[in-house]
C-alpha cells in the first residue's frame, strides 16, 4: 500500500529590503534609504536618482535613523561609521556636510540638527513612516441592502442622551503639564548659564573684542593660533556684527578644517553655525541672520 505524499510547500519569496523615507529640502523630492543595501535614492515623481554615500556615509545616516529625535554623540557616530578605523573629527564633519547637501539641508540644518558640544540628531518630523500592519485591513466589500418600494421607511428615533457624568479633571492635568514644562525651561536656562560660566573659567586666555553691540570671544589658548584664528575670521565677525540688530556674543573657535560660531543671545538662547574654511566666503546673509537675534 502506497502512502500518499503531501505536496511540497512553496518556497518563501525574498523579503523586500526595508526602506526609510525622508522628506528633503528639495521641494517634492523624497529620499528613500535602504540600510541593508547602503543605498540612497532621490525620487521626484517617476524620476529616481541613486546617490553613492559610501560605506561610512551610509552607516552614519543609518545610526541617526535608528533613533530619530535622540541626540547621538559625535564619539558614538564615529565608532559606528568607522568601526574598524581611527579617524579625526574632521571626517565626521565632512560626512555630515555631505549628507546635508544631498538632503537639501545645508542652509536650514533642520533635518540633521546639531546640538553644540553634544552631537547630532535627525529630526523625526522629516520622516514618512509607512502604516503598520495592524492599520491595513483588506476586507471584502459588504453590499448595502436596498429597501423595497412597497415597504414604508420609518424614520429612526433618536436615542436618549446618556446620563450626565462628571467632567474629567482636564484642567488639573493641563496645569500639571504646564508647571512641568516651566520647571524644565528654568532648569535648562540654569544649566546653560552654569555651562557658560564654567566655560569662561576654563578658557581664561581667550581673546575678546567688540564691534558695536556685538561682543566677540576667540576660543584658542595658543597665542599664535589665536592670532591666526582672528585673522581668518575677521571678515566673518564684521559681517555678523553689521547684521546684528540686538546685543549678541559671538564665540568663535576652530575644529580641524571647520570654523564654529556660537551666537549667545539674551535669555539664554544659543544658536550654532559651522562652516568649512573653503566655504567661509560663500555664506549668504540668510545663513548669518539665522544665527543672530
C-alpha positions as CSV (number, residue, x, y, z in Angstrom):
1,X,0.0,0.0,0.0
2,X,1.4,3.3,-1.1
3,X,1.4,6.1,1.5
4,X,0.2,9.4,-0.1
5,X,2.9,12.1,-0.2
6,X,2.0,15.6,0.9
7,X,2.7,18.3,-1.7
8,X,5.8,20.4,-1.1
9,X,5.2,23.9,0.4
10,X,6.2,26.7,-2.0
11,X,9.5,28.4,-1.2
12,X,9.2,31.7,0.6
13,X,9.8,34.7,-1.6
14,X,12.7,37.0,-0.7
15,X,11.6,39.8,1.7
16,X,11.7,43.3,0.3
17,X,14.6,45.3,1.8
18,X,13.3,47.7,4.5
19,X,13.2,51.3,3.3
20,X,13.2,54.6,5.3
21,X,11.7,57.6,3.6
22,X,13.0,61.1,4.4
23,X,11.4,64.4,3.2
24,X,14.2,66.6,1.8
25,X,14.7,70.3,1.4
26,X,14.4,69.9,-2.5
27,X,10.7,70.6,-2.8
28,X,8.7,67.5,-3.7
29,X,11.8,65.2,-3.6
30,X,11.8,62.2,-1.3
31,X,14.9,60.3,-0.2
32,X,14.5,56.5,0.2
33,X,17.3,54.9,2.2
34,X,17.9,51.2,2.2
35,X,20.2,50.4,5.2
36,X,20.8,46.8,4.1
37,X,22.0,47.9,0.7
38,X,23.9,51.0,1.8
39,X,21.8,52.8,-0.9
40,X,20.1,56.2,-1.1
41,X,17.6,57.0,-3.8
42,X,16.2,60.5,-4.5
43,X,12.8,60.3,-6.0
44,X,10.9,63.2,-7.8
45,X,7.7,61.8,-9.1
46,X,8.6,59.0,-11.5
47,X,12.2,60.0,-11.8
48,X,14.8,58.4,-9.5
49,X,18.5,59.2,-8.9
50,X,20.8,56.9,-6.9
51,X,23.3,58.6,-4.7
52,X,26.5,56.9,-3.6
53,X,27.1,57.8,0.1
54,X,30.0,55.4,0.6
55,X,30.2,52.9,3.4
56,X,30.9,55.5,6.2
57,X,28.2,57.9,5.0
58,X,25.6,55.2,4.8
59,X,26.5,53.9,8.3
60,X,26.3,57.4,9.6
61,X,22.8,58.0,8.2
62,X,21.7,54.6,9.4
63,X,22.8,55.4,13.0
64,X,20.9,58.7,13.0
65,X,17.8,56.9,11.7
66,X,17.9,54.3,14.4
67,X,16.8,56.9,17.0
68,X,15.2,59.9,15.3
69,X,14.6,62.7,17.8
70,X,17.5,61.5,20.0
71,X,20.9,63.2,20.3
72,X,23.7,60.8,19.2
73,X,27.2,61.8,20.4
74,X,30.0,62.5,18.0
75,X,32.1,59.7,19.5
76,X,29.3,57.1,19.1
77,X,28.7,58.2,15.4
78,X,32.4,57.9,14.7
79,X,32.6,54.5,16.3
80,X,29.6,53.2,14.3
81,X,30.5,54.7,10.9
82,X,34.2,53.9,11.2
83,X,34.1,50.8,13.4
84,X,37.5,49.4,12.3
85,X,39.3,52.7,11.7
86,X,40.7,55.6,13.7
87,X,39.6,58.9,12.2
88,X,39.5,62.5,13.4
89,X,36.7,64.9,14.0
90,X,37.2,66.4,10.5
91,X,36.0,63.1,8.9
92,X,32.7,63.2,10.8
93,X,32.2,66.9,10.0
94,X,32.8,66.3,6.3
95,X,30.3,63.4,6.2
96,X,27.6,65.4,8.0
97,X,28.2,68.3,5.5
98,X,27.8,65.8,2.6
99,X,24.6,64.3,4.0
100,X,23.1,67.8,4.4
101,X,24.0,68.7,0.8
102,X,22.3,65.5,-0.5
103,X,19.2,66.1,1.6
104,X,19.0,69.8,0.7
105,X,19.6,70.7,4.3
106,X,23.0,72.6,4.1
107,X,21.4,76.0,4.7
108,X,18.5,75.4,7.1
109,X,20.0,72.4,9.0
110,X,16.6,71.3,10.1
111,X,16.8,67.7,9.0
112,X,20.1,66.8,10.6
113,X,20.3,69.1,13.6
114,X,23.5,70.0,15.6
115,X,23.5,70.1,19.3
116,X,26.6,72.1,20.3
117,X,29.1,70.1,22.4
118,X,26.6,67.1,22.4
119,X,26.2,65.6,19.0
120,X,23.7,65.4,16.1
121,X,20.0,64.5,15.9
122,X,17.8,63.5,13.0
123,X,14.5,65.5,13.1
124,X,11.7,62.9,13.2
125,X,9.2,65.4,11.6
126,X,11.0,64.8,8.2
127,X,10.4,61.0,8.3
128,X,7.5,59.5,6.2
129,X,6.6,56.4,8.2
130,X,4.6,53.6,6.4
131,X,1.3,52.4,8.1
132,X,1.7,49.4,10.4
133,X,0.3,46.0,9.6
134,X,-2.5,46.5,12.1
135,X,-3.7,49.6,10.3
136,X,-4.1,47.8,6.9
137,X,-7.2,45.6,6.8
138,X,-8.2,44.1,3.4
139,X,-11.9,43.2,4.0
140,X,-14.4,42.3,1.2
141,X,-16.9,44.9,0.3
142,X,-20.3,44.4,2.1
143,X,-23.3,45.1,-0.2
144,X,-25.7,47.7,1.1
145,X,-29.2,46.2,1.4
146,X,-31.9,48.0,-0.5
147,X,-35.4,48.7,0.8
148,X,-38.3,47.6,-1.5
149,X,-40.6,50.4,-2.6
150,X,-43.6,48.7,-1.1
151,X,-42.3,48.9,2.5
152,X,-42.5,52.3,4.1
153,X,-39.4,53.6,5.6
154,X,-39.8,54.5,9.3
155,X,-37.5,57.3,10.4
156,X,-35.1,56.3,13.1
157,X,-36.0,57.5,16.6
158,X,-33.1,59.4,18.2
159,X,-31.6,57.6,21.2
160,X,-31.9,59.1,24.6
161,X,-28.9,61.1,25.6
162,X,-26.6,59.3,28.0
163,X,-26.8,60.4,31.6
164,X,-24.5,63.3,32.5
165,X,-21.2,62.3,34.1
166,X,-18.7,64.3,35.9
167,X,-16.2,66.1,33.7
168,X,-12.7,64.7,33.9
169,X,-10.2,66.8,35.7
170,X,-8.6,68.0,32.5
171,X,-7.6,71.5,33.9
172,X,-5.7,69.7,36.6
173,X,-3.7,67.6,34.2
174,X,-3.1,70.6,31.9
175,X,-1.9,72.6,34.9
176,X,0.4,69.7,35.9
177,X,2.0,69.6,32.4
178,X,2.3,73.4,32.3
179,X,4.1,73.5,35.6
180,X,6.4,70.6,34.5
181,X,7.3,72.5,31.3
182,X,8.1,75.7,33.2
183,X,10.4,73.7,35.5
184,X,12.2,72.1,32.6
185,X,12.7,75.5,30.9
186,X,14.0,77.1,34.1
187,X,16.4,74.1,34.6
188,X,17.6,74.3,31.0
189,X,18.4,78.1,31.3
190,X,20.2,77.5,34.7
191,X,22.3,74.7,33.2
192,X,23.2,76.9,30.2
193,X,24.3,79.8,32.4
194,X,26.4,77.4,34.5
195,X,27.9,76.0,31.4
196,X,28.9,79.4,30.1
197,X,30.3,80.4,33.5
198,X,32.4,77.2,33.6
199,X,33.5,77.7,30.0
200,X,34.7,81.2,30.7
201,X,36.6,80.0,33.8
202,X,38.2,77.1,31.8
203,X,39.4,79.4,29.0
204,X,41.0,82.4,30.7
205,X,43.3,83.1,27.8
206,X,40.6,83.6,25.2
207,X,40.8,86.9,23.4
208,X,37.9,89.3,23.3
209,X,36.9,92.1,21.0
210,X,33.8,94.3,20.5
211,X,32.2,95.6,17.3
212,X,29.4,97.9,18.3
213,X,26.8,96.0,20.3
214,X,28.5,92.7,19.4
215,X,30.9,91.1,21.8
216,X,33.4,88.6,20.2
217,X,35.4,85.9,22.0
218,X,38.0,83.9,20.2
219,X,38.5,80.5,21.8
220,X,42.1,79.5,21.4
221,X,44.7,79.1,24.2
222,X,47.8,79.2,21.9
223,X,48.6,82.8,21.2
224,X,49.9,82.1,17.7
225,X,46.9,80.1,16.6
226,X,44.6,82.6,18.2
227,X,46.1,85.4,16.1
228,X,45.6,83.2,13.0
229,X,42.0,82.5,14.0
230,X,41.3,86.2,14.4
231,X,42.8,87.0,11.0
232,X,40.9,84.1,9.2
233,X,37.5,85.1,10.7
234,X,37.8,88.9,10.8
235,X,35.6,89.3,7.7
236,X,33.0,86.9,9.2
237,X,32.9,88.7,12.5
238,X,32.5,92.1,10.8
239,X,29.6,90.8,8.6
240,X,27.8,89.3,11.6
241,X,28.3,92.4,13.7
242,X,26.8,94.6,10.9
243,X,23.8,92.3,10.5
244,X,23.1,92.1,14.3
245,X,20.1,94.1,15.4
246,X,20.4,93.3,19.1
247,X,23.3,92.7,21.5
248,X,24.9,89.3,21.0
249,X,28.1,87.5,22.0
250,X,29.9,85.5,19.3
251,X,32.2,82.7,20.5
252,X,34.5,81.7,17.6
253,X,36.7,78.6,17.5
254,X,38.3,76.2,15.0
255,X,37.8,72.5,14.8
256,X,40.1,70.9,12.2
257,X,39.1,72.5,8.8
258,X,35.9,74.0,10.2
259,X,35.1,77.3,11.9
260,X,32.5,77.1,14.7
261,X,30.5,80.2,15.9
262,X,28.3,80.1,19.0
263,X,25.7,83.0,19.0
264,X,24.7,83.6,22.6
265,X,21.6,85.7,22.7
266,X,19.7,87.2,25.6
267,X,17.6,84.9,28.0
268,X,20.0,82.0,27.5
269,X,19.3,81.4,23.8
270,X,22.1,79.9,21.8
271,X,22.5,79.2,18.1
272,X,25.3,77.4,16.4
273,X,27.0,78.0,13.0
274,X,29.6,75.7,11.4
275,X,31.3,76.3,8.1
276,X,34.2,74.8,6.2
277,X,37.3,77.0,5.8
278,X,36.8,76.8,2.0
279,X,33.1,77.9,2.2
280,X,33.7,80.8,4.6
281,X,33.3,83.5,1.8
282,X,30.2,81.8,0.4
283,X,28.0,82.3,3.4
284,X,25.0,84.4,2.5
285,X,23.1,86.9,4.7
286,X,20.3,84.5,5.3
287,X,22.6,81.9,6.9
288,X,24.3,84.5,9.1
289,X,20.9,86.0,10.2
290,X,19.8,82.5,11.2
291,X,22.4,82.6,14.0
292,X,21.8,86.2,15.1
293,X,19.0,87.5,17.3
